[in-house]
Amino acid sequence: MKKFSFVTVLTAFLVLTSFGGQAVFAKSDITGHVFEQEMRSLEALNIMNGDGKGNFFPDRLVTRAQFAAFLNRSLNLPNSNDKTFLDTVNHPLGKEVHNAASAGFINGVGDGRFLPDRTLTREEVALMVSRVLSAYGLSGNKTTIPTFKDHSEIKYPNALKPIFAYKIMNGYPDQTFRPKEGVTRAQTAAVIFKMYTLLQKQDEEKNNGGNQGSEDNKNDNGTSSDHEDKTDPKEDQSSEKGKDTNQIDPRKEHLAISTKLINIYEDGMKRVRTYVNVGTEMKFLELLGNRVAVEVAGVVGYVNPDDVKIVPKDEVENRTYYKVVNGYLRHYVIQNGQYESYIYGPAPRFLKEGEKDYSFDGRNFEGGTYFQYFNYLPLLSETRYTAEELDEYVRSQRPNSPLIGLGKVFKQAEKETGVNALYLLAHAIHESAWGTSKIAMEKNNLYGIRAIDADPYANAYEFPSLEDNILYAAKYVKQNYLIPGAKSYYFGSFLGHKGVGVNLFYASDPYWGQKIAGRMYLIDEYLGQKDLNHYDLVMTKVPSLNVRSGPSTNANLLYEHRYAGVTMILLDEVKRSDGIWYKVKSDHPDYKDGYIYAKGERGNYAEIIK
């Protein structure tokens, strides 16, 4: 069988939502869809595209020509006219059909025809993908085809072994396969994405001289500011000292360093907890069969062993660390072989000038606990600064910044949406380099909205003005990240990290939230610290904490906090017979406030933080 080179277009682009310099998506007809991740990924790869207006049409049935085109794009097939069909010569997807046919992955229906616009069936999808896998040496010959109730309706059962061997497709819960059923764009995206990542993994293993996919061996800120600097470290040794996960010395502490953009899963490796970018340093906790337990930026979860290097901590010369410099806590992060740093906040009491410390969540350090107020401040709050004061800060730092004069717009957005104007300014500074980035200057896009990694500039939305962009961004962030809802990425309305908060699913950069919080602190410090500690904040200590309409378990449930570590603005403290309840500012748009159980006979559920 002729083999075709597999070109890795994407380094594990498992997209979730972000417009903090990473993958960014406006709300569309696939937001919240069960296969949203797969569709987003294929869209970024230009394998499967929508209409550019937020419509992806996930439930539309796929035609034979469309599926041939998806195969052609995902496999980067060479152009060929070795095999053509009478009814595809002038078809819009004709060339892609011919490439897939010449590669041997698709066939006609007889009489020189392909029937390009006929709806594809599940069996045809399974057959085409099985041919692809077989061509790459993934035949699945040792696999037994599942016994489906409608097995007799499958025309080529033995030819479908690869898709079952590698779990590309499955049957339905009622034990049927439904071979003649049509396939939607969303279902197709799931199949193509699984095939793509499987072949990518095999390609990487070959390039690394490792397992070639045999059956026997198969295992089931860019902000350019006067407060940032870059320092060349000693030669990075970590890339040479990665350990095989089966040879970890239990006597030593280890780090797990991501080798590409990866998902961090909850136990079971099915539900995505969050994601981080390449080179992220994580605390190695434990190797558990086919998963590695790690901790990073406030989250404990599980990663694929193939996606990380396990390195003894004492062998890593250039670690990510925090250090007190000129009274500030500066965070030094390894990026592309050199240190980049930013100011996170004021120096903690337990560190002296010039001292280093380490933390995996920006709160719990080896020397003590640190609280950066702006990293935990709910963004549905009001800054005490006026439009003129916000402009004053920008003018003092960047006299020629396009952001000067927009203070009134940031305050207008705060008034209309409830999203903190100080945050909106800090986010714009961080994302657009004070309004001077190419996307900001040429597309009036301060927040990198829709600037996905595949081609940030080309994909970034263009706005009529910077004013329109600010108002749009405030509404977008609120709707998608700051308020509870079935289709919202709400895990608390504060910046946070990869454990809780907006950063959980906003950016692959695990320190995106901390960087913006640091900028908020610097603005506040310059303007007189009117905002610092203005609100009293409470933090949940347990997962699954309910916010109710009154201080009683019989009161109506307004919404739920799924994880520990979520912060809220404290309004009042109520003592009841069962303990103490906190009245908090509600993040739900339908309610002004709510109540959470804090402590008492039921346990210790929340605490005031300072």
N, C-alpha and C positions, 0 to 999 in steps of 0.2 A: 504494500500500500504506500503510495506517495505521501511523504510528510510535508507539512507546511510550517514555516517558521512562525512561532507565536511571539508577537511583539507585545511587550508589556507597556501598554500605554499609561497604565495607572498603577501607582504604588499603593495598593490596598486602599482605594478610595471608597470607604464605607461611609457615605455621607449621612449626616444628621443636620440639623439646622444650625446656622451660625451666620452672622455677618460681622464677626470680629476678626476679619482678615482671613477667614476660612470659608467653608461652604455656606452660602446664604440663599434662602429661598423665600419668595413671597408666598402668601397663602394661595393655594390652588386647589384643583379638584382632586388632588391626591394627598393633601395634607391629612394626616391621621390614618391613611389607608394601611392595611396590613402589609402591603408590599411597597410602601412608600420608599423605604430605603433602597430597594432594588431598582425601582423606577428612577429615583434621583441619581443613582450611580450610573445607570445606562444613559441617562440624559447628559450627564457630565462627560461621558465618553463619546458622545455623539453617535451612539448605537441606536437609541430610541429617543425620539424627540417629540415635544408637544408643539403647540401652535405659536409659542412665544408670548402668549397672553394669559398664561396661567392655566391653560387647559391641556391636560395630558390624555384625556379620554380613556381612563383605566378599564372601563367596562365594554369598550368597543371590541368586536371580534377581529381577529387577525387574519389576513389573507395569505395565500401561499407565497406571493411575491414579497410581501412585507417580511415574512419570516426568513426568506432567502436573503433579503437585505440585512436583517439583523445578524445572520450567520456571517455574511461577507464582512460586515463592519467589525464584529467582535473578534474575528480570526485574522483580520487584515489580509484577506486573500489576494493573490496576484490577479491583475486584469487578464482576462482570457475570453476568447470567443470560440474555444474548441468545441463547445456544445451550446447550440442555440435552439430556440423554439420558434415556430411560426407566429405564435401569438404573443411573443415577448420582444421581438426585434425593435418595435417602436414604443414599447411600454416604458413609462418613467423609471421603473426599477429594473428594466431589462438587463443592463450591464451587470448589476449585482446578482440577478438571477443566473446569468451566464457564468459568472465567476464561481458561484456555489455549485452549479451543475458541472462545470469543468473539473472542480475539485472532487466530484463524486459524492457530494453530500445530499443532493436532491436529484430527482428524476422527473421526467414528464409523465403524461397519462396515456401516451400512445398517439399515433397519427401525427407526430411532430408537434404536439401541443403540450402546454404546461398548465393552462387554466390559471393564470396569475392572480385573478381577482376572486377566485373561489375561496370560501372560508376554509381555514385550516382545521384539521381534527386533532384530537389529543394523540391518536396513534401516529399520525404523520409527524407531529412534533417529536414524539418519542423516538421514532425511526430516524429522523434526520440528526438529532442530537447523538443518538447511539452510533451513527456512522462517524460523526466527528470524533467521539471518544475513542472508537476503535482505531481511527487513523492515527491517534496519538498514543497508541499502545495500551489503552484502557479498555480492554475488551470485556472484562467481567465474566470470563468463560466459566469460572467456578461458581457463579451465582445461580441460585434456583429462582425461577420466576414465581412471584407470589401467586397463590391460587385465588383468583377473583371469581365472583359469582357470574360475571359476564365474560369469563376467559374465552369461551368459544367465539366471541365476537372479535377477538384480537386476531388479525390476519397473519401477522409475522411475530409471534411471541418470542421465539429464540433470538431474533434480531434485536430485541429490546433489552437484553441482559445488562448492557452498560448503564442504562439510566436507572435501573434498580440497584445495581452494584454500588454505584456512587451516589445514590439517594438524590438524583436530579429530579425525579418525579415519583409520586406515590399514588396509591389508590385513595378512594374516599372512605369515610368512616363506616359506610354501609357495605364494605368489602367489594365494591365495584371499581372498575377502572374507567368505564365510559369511553371507550376508544373512539366512538363516532361523534362525540360532543365537541362543539367549537371551543376555541381558546381565546380568552380576552387578552388585551394588551398587558394588564397587570400580571396575569398568570404567566404570560410569555416572558415578561421581564424577570420573574422569579426563576424560570428555567434557564434563560440565557445567562443571568448573573451567576447562578450556581456553576454552570458549565465554564464560564469565563474564569471565575476564581479557581476552580479545580485545575484548569489548564495552566493558569498563571503559576500556581503552586508547583506543578510538575515542571514547568519551564525553569523556575528558580532552582529547584532541586538538581536539575541537569546542569545548570550553569555553575552550581556549587560543587559538582562532582558527587552528589549524594544519590539517594534513592530515586530511581527513574520511574516510579509509579507502578512497580510490579505488583501482582496480586498477592504474593507471599509476604511482602513487606508493608502492605497498606495498613495504616493505623486509623481503626475505627476512631514685636511691637515696634514693631517697626517705627515707633515714635522717635523722631529726631529732635530731642529736646536738650536743654542745658542741664537737665537732671539725670541724663543717661550717659553711660560710657560703655566702651567695649575694651576688653583686656585680653591679650593673647596669653593663654595658659601654656604650661609645659605641654610637650607632645602628648596627645590623648592616648592613653594606654588601653582604655576600655575596649576598643574595637579588636585588640589582639588577645584579650584575656577572657573572652566569653567562654563559659563552661557548658558542656553538654549537660542537659537537665538530669541525666541519669547518673552524673558523677559529681553531685554537689556535696561538698564537705559539710556535714551537719554541725561541725564544731565552730564554723565561721558564720558571720552575718553576711548576707548577699544583697545585691541590688539586681533588679530586673530592668533592662533598658530596651525600650521598644525599637525595633528595626525598621518599622514603617508605621503609617497611620493605622491604628488598631482599635478594635472595640474592646471594652472591658465589660464582662458579662456578670450577671447574677449567677448564683450557684445553679448548675445544670447547663450552663453555656448556651442558653436559648434566648433569654431576655437580655437585651442590651442595657447595661447600667449607665454607661457613658462612653466616651472615646477620647483618645489622646494622640498627639502627633508623633512623628518619628523622632527618636533620640530622647524621649521622655524618661527621666530617671524615676523608678518606682522601688518601693521597699519590697523585697522578696519575702513572702511569708511561709509558703509551703508548696511542694510539688504534690499534686493529687491526681495521679494517673495521667489523663489527657488534658489537664488544665493546671495552671499555675496561679496560686493565690497571691495577690499583690495589694499594696496600698499606695495611693498617690493622690495628692491634692484633695484630701478629705474623703476619699472613697476607698472602700475595700471591696475587691471583686476578683474576677478570674479572667485570665487571658490564655490564648493558645500558646503552648510551649514553642512552636515554630516562629512566633512573632516577637520573641524577646531574646536578649542575651542575658544569661545568669552570670553575674560577676561578683567575686568576693569583694566586700566593701573595702577591705584594707588594700586591695590591689588597684583601686580606682584613684588615680592621682588627681583627676580634675572633676570633682563632684560639684553639683549644684549646692549653693550654700547662701546663708544670710550673714551680713556683716554690718556693724555699726560704723557709719562714715559721716563725719560732721554732724552728729546728733540724729541722723536718720537711719532707719533700718533699710539697708539696700540689699536687694535680692540678686545674686549672681547666678545666671543660668547658662549652661553650655548649649550653644547653638552653632551647628556647622563647624565644630572644631575650635571655637573661641567663645570667650565669656561675653555675654550681653547682660546688662544690669538695669534696674529701675528702682526708684525709691518706692517702698511699700508703705511706709508710715513713720511715725516718730520712734526713736530708739526705745526698746523695752527696758524696764528697770533692772532686769537680771543680766543685762549685757553692758559692758563698758565700751568706750570708744576703741575701735579697732578689733574687737572680739568677734569671732565667728560662731555660728550655731547652725543647726540643721533641723528641718521640719518638712514633713510630707503633706501638711495641710495649711501652713501659714498661721497656725494657732498654737499647736502643741510642739514646743521646742524641747531640746534636751535640757536646757537650763530653766525652763518655766513655761507658763501659758501667756500668750500674747493676744490682745484683742484690738484689731484694726477696725475702728468704728464704721468707716465708710464701706468696708467690705461686707458688713452685715446690716447696714441700714436699708430697710425696705425702700425700693425706688418709687413706690406710690406714696410719696411724701413731698413736703414743700421746703425748698431752700429759703433761707432768710435773706438771701442776697437779691438786690434789685438788678434790673437789666443793665443799668449804668455800671454797677460794680462788676458784673461779669465781663462787660466790655473793657473795663479798666484793667482787669487781670490780663486779658489777651494782649492788650496794647502794651502793657509793661513787659511782657515776655517776647512778643513778636509784633513789632510795630507795623509790619507790612502784611500781617495775616488777613486773609479774606474773612475770617471769623469776626473781626472787629465790626461792631454795629449790629450784630445778630443777637445781642443780649435780649432785645425785646421779643424776638421770635422764640428763643428758648423759654422765656417766661410765658409767652402766649401758649406754647405747647404744654407747659406745666399747668396752666389754668384750664385748658380745654381737655386734657387727658388725665391729669393728676400725676404725670411722670415727672420726677424731680429734675428741675432745670440745670442744677449743678452737675448731675450725672450726664444729662444730654450734652452739655458742653465738654465735659471730660472725655466722654466717649468719642465725640467728634474730633477732639484734639488727638487722641490716641490713634484713631483709625485713619485720619486724613493728613497726619503730620502738619497740624495747625491749618488745615485747609489748603495745603499746597501740593497734595498728591495729584497725579495725572487724572485719576478718576474724579477727584473733587473739582479740579480746575476745568476739565473738559466736559464732565457729565453732571456737574452740580450734585455730586453724590458723596457726602461727607462720611457716610457710614459703610461704604462698600456694599450696599444692598445689591444682592444677586451676583456679587463678584466671586463666582465659584472658582476653585483652584484650577480647573481645566483651562480656562482662559479668562482671568479676572477682568481685564479691561473690556473685552468684547461682550462679556455676559452681564456686566454691571448695568443696572438700570440708569437711564438718563432722566433727569428731572428738569422742569422748566426753570427752576431757580433753587438757590440754597434754602430759601424760606420754605418752599414746598417740600424739599427733602427732609428738613427738620421736623415739620408737622407730620409727614408720612411716617418717619422713623419712630416718633413717639407713640403714634397709634399702633404701629406694627409691634413694637416691643411689648406694649401693654397687652394687646390682644393675644399674642402668642407665647408670652413668657411670664407676665406678671399677675395674671388672674386665672383662677381655676376654670377648667372647662374640658370637655371630652376631647377636643382637638387642640388643646394647649400644651405647651412644654413647660407647664408650671410645676416648679419644685421649690417654691418660696420666691418672694418678689425682690430678693436682694442679690447682689453680684455673686458672692460665694465662690465656690471652687468646683471640682469635679464630683464632690459628694452631694451637695445640695446647692440650690440657688440657680441663677440664670446661666452661669458658666457650665452647668451640668450638660446641657445640650446646645449651647450657643456657639462654642468655639472648641476646636481641637486643642488649642493652646491651653494647658491646664492652669496657666497663671493669667489668663485674659482678665478675669474678674479682679484679681489683685492689682494688676497694672492700672486699670481704670480707677479702682479705689485709691491707689497711691496718688493719681492725678487729682482726684477730688480733695484729698488731704492737702496737697500743695496749694490748690486754689484757695481752700478755706484758710490755710495758714497765712497766705499773703493778704487776704481780705479781712483778717482779724479774728478768725476762729469763732464766728457766730454760729456755725452749724455743728461743730464738733460736740458730741454728747448732748445735743439739744433734746433728742428723744430718748426715753428710757426703752430699752429693748429686752425682750424675753426670748429665750431659745428653748426649743423642744429637746427633751432628753431621751425620748423614746420614739420608735416608729409608729405610724398609724395613730396619730393624735387628732381627735375630732375638734372642729371649731363649731360651737353651737350658738343658737340664738339667745340663750340664757344660761345662768350658772347652775345647770342641772343636767343630769344624764337623760332626763325626760324632755328636755328642750329640743327643738328641731335641729337636725344636722345641716349645717350650711355648706361645709366642705371639709376635706381631710388633708392632713399633712402626712405623707407616706414615709418620710425619713426623719431620723433624729437630726438635730442641728439646724432646723429652720428657725429663722428669727422673725419677730413681729414687733410692732410698736405697742408698748404697754400704755393703756389708758387708765386703768384702775385695778385695785386689788379687792376681791370680795371674799369675806370669810363665811363659810357655810358649815353645816354640821358634819359634812363628809370631808372637809378640808378647805384649802384656799383655791379660788378660781381667779384667773386673770382676765380682765376685760381688755381686748386687743382691737386695734384697727383692722377691719376686715379687708382682705384682698379681693373678696368677691364683689363684683360691681353692683349687685342687687342689695347689698347690706353695708351699712356704715360701720358697724362694729360686730364683734362676736365674743365668745367666751371659751376659754380652754381650762381644763382641770390642771392645776399646777402641782399641788402636793397635799398629802393627808393620808387618810386610811387606805386609799387606793394605791398609793405609791408616790414616787417623786417623778413627775412627768415634765416639768418645765422649770426654768430658773431665770432670774434677772441677770443679765451679763453687763459687765463694766470693764 
